[in-house]
């Protein structure tokens, strides 16, 4: 059985749902010290200055210093520290 790549944004729009309800990555930045990431596909790389998380169709990277992780659930993660930037790799 072949899996088809689904455009979550387009599907969500047709169903009148938020994309994160269908598994799209949701990133919430709170000030300069906290980032919440939901619906990620796993931790690909991690250090105190950099973390890369897999996502549907790409990845998201968070850069900073003193980055610490708190796992809040299977696909939910809180990052704390001095956050410098968040980048999407799609």
C-alpha positions in Angstrom: 0.0 0.0 0.0 1.5 3.4 -1.0 1.0 6.4 1.2 0.0 9.6 -0.4 1.5 12.9 0.8 -1.3 15.0 2.1 -1.2 18.8 2.2 -2.5 19.3 5.8 -3.1 23.0 5.3 -5.3 22.4 2.3 -7.2 19.5 3.9 -7.8 21.5 7.0 -9.1 24.4 5.0 -11.5 22.2 3.1 -12.7 20.6 6.4 -12.8 24.0 8.1 -10.5 22.8 10.9 -7.2 24.2 12.2 -4.3 22.4 10.5 -2.8 21.3 13.9 -6.0 19.3 14.4 -4.8 17.1 11.5 -1.3 16.7 12.8 0.4 19.8 11.4 3.3 21.2 13.5 2.3 23.8 16.0 5.0 26.1 17.5 4.3 28.6 20.2 7.0 31.0 21.2 6.5 32.6 24.7 8.8 35.5 25.2 12.5 34.9 24.8 12.7 31.9 27.1 10.2 29.3 26.1 9.0 27.4 23.0 6.2 24.8 22.9 6.2 22.4 20.0 3.3 20.1 19.3 2.9 17.3 16.7 6.6 16.9 16.1 8.0 13.6 14.7 10.9 13.1 17.1 14.1 14.7 18.2 16.7 14.6 15.4 19.6 16.5 17.1 20.0 18.1 20.5 22.5 20.2 22.5 22.2 23.1 24.9 22.6 25.5 21.9 20.5 23.7 19.2 17.6 21.3 18.9 16.1 20.0 15.6 12.7 18.3 15.6 11.3 16.3 12.8 8.0 17.5 11.3 5.5 16.5 8.6 7.4 17.4 5.4 10.5 18.9 7.1 11.9 19.9 10.4 12.0 22.8 12.9 15.2 24.0 14.6 15.5 26.1 17.7 18.7 28.0 18.5 19.8 29.6 21.7 21.8 28.9 24.9 21.1 26.8 27.9 18.2 25.0 26.1 16.5 22.4 28.3 13.7 20.0 27.3 10.6 19.1 29.1 8.6 16.3 27.5 4.9 17.0 28.0 3.6 14.0 25.9 4.4 11.7 23.0 4.4 14.6 20.4 4.5 17.6 22.7 7.7 19.3 24.0 8.5 22.4 26.0 11.9 24.0 25.4 13.3 26.5 28.0 16.4 28.6 27.9 17.6 31.8 26.1 15.9 31.4 22.7 17.6 33.2 19.9 15.7 31.9 16.8 13.3 29.3 15.4 13.7 28.1 11.8 11.6 25.9 9.6 13.3 23.5 7.2 10.7 22.5 4.6 
